[in-house]
Amino acid sequence: MEKEIIIGMVEHQIGGYVFKNKDLLIQAFTRRSFTEENGGENNEVLEFIGDKALDLAVIQLLVKRYGTVEKEFACELGEGELTKLKSRMVEKKNLAQRIDELGLAQWLKMGKSDIENNVQNEMSVKEDLFESIIGAVAIDSNWDMEEIESVTDIMLNSDEFLLNDEETNYVSLIQEWEQNVNGVIPLYKFEKKGYEITFYTPFNGISQEVPMSEWSRIKYHCYLKLLNNMQLFRGFGASQREARMNVCKLAYETLTKDGTIKEFTIRDEIENPNKSDAINQLEILARRGYFSIPTYKYKETHDDDGNPVWECEGNIKEYKKPFYSKSSSKKDAKKTVAFKMLKFVLNEEDK
């Protein structure tokens, strides 16, 4: 029974994909250290498959977002921009972060050596798990690219990368609030059905209102459960991504209106600004939409004794002010510049 509950929870979190072969999903969570002690198959080949399927699914997402076909294919972004965007979406750090946000690493099946070394906390292990799940979906769906793309879209939270500056990522806002306040992840459930079914099935919660002109395009329902005995929220969309965004928007606006969620300022986002963590703290603020990802440039010179001196220049596109630092260490120069930029954006430069 516990195994069935875990499988059901994972399926909900990855977009409602229901495995025909449940053993494939279990295999995606099984590390080699476990099979060396207990036999069976591990997730290494699924990881290999998932790596390739993930690349193709992300390319499809980018093409649908930025490309158009009339007589010829045209794209808003050039090859270089697409390459950079794709690389950011599938980089190890992002895949590991998404596994954390989905709460999936806790279900890994590991041998004693992995358990003793707490490898479930390692970025590479979480990256492997992400790719293994995509690989399992690819095999289970017989390479149905619509299914692979849908699961990838939900697991990546691709809106974090693809929304423009005027759009709000309510999925991320709800995610951050639930984790900060309740220490858990939001729980989602997806159902493939039209809007008209809402008139025949009772619902004890808060539901998105959809204009009649939009009824025909609704294909998915998304349910959101938060802690604190809150009501269930329900949103609709033509895709799972849209349904999830709509239910999160509904929840965020409802909870902000009644005072449950209080608006945060940029100062509230970083609990302990410090030099050691400044690079990551700046990136967190950038990912939350306060400004663009900071950029760094380096120049190496030498002092009179021939020792290296590194100068680092840091820039944030929205602020017309470069920041500089010198150090004998390239890493230290970057950290110092990052901390200067962090204090500036937090209005703490004079403290």
FITITOR-374123 format. One record per residue (C-alpha): residue in one letter; x negated, y negated, z negated. Coordinates in steps of 0.1 Angstrom, whole numbers, padded with zeros to 4 digits, always signed. Layout:
N
aXYZ
...
***
This chain:
351
m+0000+0000+0000
e-0028-0024-0009
k-0044-0017+0025
e-0012-0025+0043
i-0008-0058+0024
i-0044-0069+0033
i-0038-0061+0069
g-0006-0080+0069
m-0022-0111+0053
v-0051-0110+0078
e-0027-0107+0107
h-0008-0138+0095
q-0039-0159+0090
i-0053-0152+0125
g-0021-0163+0142
g+0003-0135+0138
y-0013-0110+0161
v-0001-0076+0151
f-0026-0048+0157
k-0013-0017+0174
n-0044+0001+0161
k-0048-0010+0125
d-0081+0009+0122
l-0097-0016+0146
l-0089-0045+0123
i-0104-0025+0093
q-0134-0018+0114
a-0139-0055+0121
f-0144-0060+0083
t-0167-0030+0079
r-0204-0036+0077
r-0232-0011+0086
s-0242-0009+0049
f-0208+0006+0041
t-0209+0032+0069
e-0244+0042+0061
e-0231+0053+0027
n-0197+0065+0036
g-0197+0074+0073
g-0174+0060+0100
e-0178+0031+0124
n-0189-0004+0116
n-0183-0038+0132
e-0216-0044+0150
v-0204-0035+0185
l-0171-0053+0179
e-0192-0083+0170
f-0211-0081+0204
i-0178-0078+0222
g-0163-0107+0202
d-0192-0130+0210
k-0185-0127+0247
a-0147-0129+0244
l-0150-0159+0221
d-0171-0178+0247
l-0145-0171+0274
a-0116-0180+0252
v-0132-0213+0242
i-0139-0221+0279
q-0102-0215+0286
l-0092-0238+0258
l-0115-0266+0271
v-0103-0261+0307
k-0066-0263+0297
r-0073-0294+0276
y-0095-0314+0300
g-0090-0298+0334
t-0064-0301+0362
v-0059-0284+0395
e-0041-0299+0424
k-0060-0290+0456
e-0093-0289+0437
f-0103-0285+0401
a-0110-0318+0383
c-0122-0322+0347
e-0123-0352+0324
l-0156-0340+0310
g-0188-0332+0328
e-0208-0300+0325
g-0231-0314+0299
e-0203-0327+0277
l-0184-0294+0280
t-0215-0274+0271
k-0221-0295+0240
l-0185-0293+0229
k-0184-0255+0234
s-0217-0251+0215
r-0203-0271+0185
m-0171-0250+0185
v-0189-0216+0185
e-0220-0225+0164
k-0227-0203+0134
k-0220-0230+0108
n-0185-0237+0123
l-0175-0200+0125
a-0187-0194+0089
q-0167-0224+0077
r-0136-0212+0094
i-0139-0178+0078
d-0141-0196+0045
e-0111-0217+0053
l-0091-0186+0063
g-0102-0168+0032
l-0112-0137+0051
a-0147-0128+0037
q-0132-0114+0005
w-0119-0084+0025
l-0153-0073+0038
k-0162-0036+0033
m-0198-0034+0022
g-0223-0009+0008
k-0241-0013-0025
s-0271-0032-0011
d-0249-0058+0005
i-0228-0061-0027
e-0259-0065-0049
n-0272-0092-0025
n-0239-0110-0022
v-0242-0111+0016
q-0206-0120+0019
n-0217-0156+0011
e-0243-0157+0040
m-0234-0178+0070
s-0246-0152+0095
v-0223-0125+0078
k-0193-0148+0081
e-0202-0155+0117
d-0204-0118+0124
l-0170-0113+0108
f-0154-0140+0130
e-0168-0125+0162
s-0158-0089+0151
i-0122-0099+0146
i-0121-0115+0181
g-0137-0083+0194
a-0111-0061+0177
v-0083-0082+0192
a-0099-0079+0227
i-0100-0041+0224
d-0066-0037+0208
s-0049-0060+0234
n-0067-0043+0263
w-0084-0076+0271
d-0052-0097+0272
m-0068-0131+0275
e-0036-0149+0264
e-0037-0130+0231
i-0075-0135+0227
e-0072-0172+0234
s-0043-0176+0210
v-0061-0159+0181
t-0093-0179+0189
d-0073-0211+0190
i-0058-0205+0155
m-0090-0191+0139
l-0111-0220+0152
n-0086-0247+0144
s-0096-0261+0177
d-0076-0293+0173
e-0104-0304+0150
f-0125-0307+0181
l-0100-0314+0208
l-0077-0341+0193
n-0084-0377+0203
d-0091-0405+0179
e-0054-0415+0177
e-0042-0381+0167
t-0041-0367+0132
n-0051-0332+0124
y-0025-0322+0098
v-0038-0287+0097
s-0071-0299+0082
l-0054-0323+0059
i-0031-0296+0044
q-0061-0272+0042
e-0082-0297+0023
w-0054-0307-0001
e-0045-0271-0009
q-0081-0262-0016
n-0089-0293-0036
v-0058-0292-0057
n-0050-0255-0060
g-0083-0238-0051
v-0066-0215-0026
i-0059-0215+0012
p-0025-0222+0028
l-0007-0191+0039
y+0009-0190+0074
k+0033-0167+0091
f+0041-0168+0128
e+0071-0154+0146
k+0077-0154+0183
k+0113-0166+0188
g+0133-0194+0203
y+0148-0223+0184
e+0184-0213+0188
i+0178-0184+0163
t+0177-0210+0135
f+0214-0214+0137
y+0220-0177+0129
t+0194-0170+0102
p+0196-0187+0068
f+0164-0205+0057
n+0157-0215+0021
g+0132-0242+0027
i+0123-0274+0046
s+0126-0271+0083
q+0114-0293+0112
e+0142-0310+0131
v+0139-0306+0169
p+0158-0327+0194
m+0182-0308+0216
s+0161-0317+0247
e+0132-0298+0232
w+0151-0266+0222
s+0143-0247+0254
r+0105-0251+0251
i+0103-0236+0216
k+0087-0202+0216
y+0071-0199+0181
h+0081-0204+0145
c+0054-0211+0119
y+0060-0208+0082
l+0037-0225+0056
k+0035-0215+0019
l+0017-0236-0006
l+0012-0231-0043
n+0030-0249-0072
n+0063-0232-0065
m+0068-0255-0035
q+0095-0248-0010
l+0087-0229+0022
f+0081-0251+0052
r+0090-0242+0088
g+0078-0257+0121
f+0083-0250+0158
g+0063-0252+0189
a+0058-0240+0225
s+0025-0224+0212
q+0013-0211+0179
r-0011-0240+0177
e+0017-0265+0181
a+0040-0247+0157
r+0012-0247+0130
m+0004-0284+0136
n+0041-0293+0133
v+0047-0274+0101
c+0016-0289+0085
k+0027-0324+0096
l+0062-0317+0081
a+0046-0306+0048
y+0021-0334+0047
e+0047-0361+0054
t+0071-0346+0029
l+0046-0342+0001
t+0031-0377+0007
k+0066-0392+0006
d+0075-0376-0027
g+0041-0385-0042
t+0027-0350-0045
i-0001-0358-0020
k-0018-0391-0027
e-0037-0408+0001
f-0075-0405-0003
t-0100-0431+0005
i-0134-0424+0019
r-0148-0427-0017
d-0126-0399-0029
e-0140-0375-0003
i-0175-0371-0017
e-0177-0362-0054
n-0214-0366-0059
p-0232-0386-0032
n-0269-0376-0033
k-0300-0375-0011
s-0303-0336-0011
d-0268-0331+0003
a-0265-0364+0022
i-0268-0348+0057
n-0240-0324+0050
q-0219-0349+0032
l-0221-0373+0062
e-0210-0345+0085
i-0181-0337+0062
l-0169-0373+0065
a-0174-0372+0102
r-0154-0340+0106
r-0126-0356+0086
g-0124-0384+0111
y-0140-0413+0094
f-0167-0418+0121
s-0186-0399+0147
i-0213-0373+0139
p-0245-0392+0130
t-0275-0389+0153
y-0311-0389+0144
k-0343-0398+0163
y-0379-0391+0153
k-0413-0406+0160
e-0445-0391+0147
t-0476-0412+0140
h-0507-0407+0118
d-0522-0427+0089
d-0558-0437+0087
d-0568-0403+0073
g-0551-0385+0102
n-0521-0373+0081
p-0487-0371+0099
v-0462-0399+0093
w-0426-0393+0104
e-0403-0422+0111
c-0366-0413+0114
e-0339-0435+0129
g-0303-0427+0120
n-0272-0441+0138
i-0234-0438+0135
k-0217-0449+0167
e-0190-0469+0149
y-0215-0490+0129
k-0238-0513+0149
k-0267-0508+0125
p-0296-0485+0127
f-0312-0470+0095
y-0349-0462+0092
s-0372-0442+0069
k-0408-0430+0069
s-0422-0400+0052
s-0450-0374+0055
s-0422-0349+0059
k-0398-0349+0089
k-0371-0333+0067
d-0375-0358+0039
a-0374-0387+0064
k-0341-0374+0077
k-0326-0369+0042
t-0336-0404+0032
v-0320-0420+0063
a-0289-0398+0058
f-0286-0410+0022
k-0290-0447+0033
m-0262-0442+0058
l-0240-0424+0033
k-0244-0452+0007
f-0236-0477+0034
v-0204-0460+0045
l-0193-0456+0009
n-0201-0493+0002
e-0227-0483-0024
e-0258-0498-0008
d-0261-0524-0035
k-0257-0500-0065
***
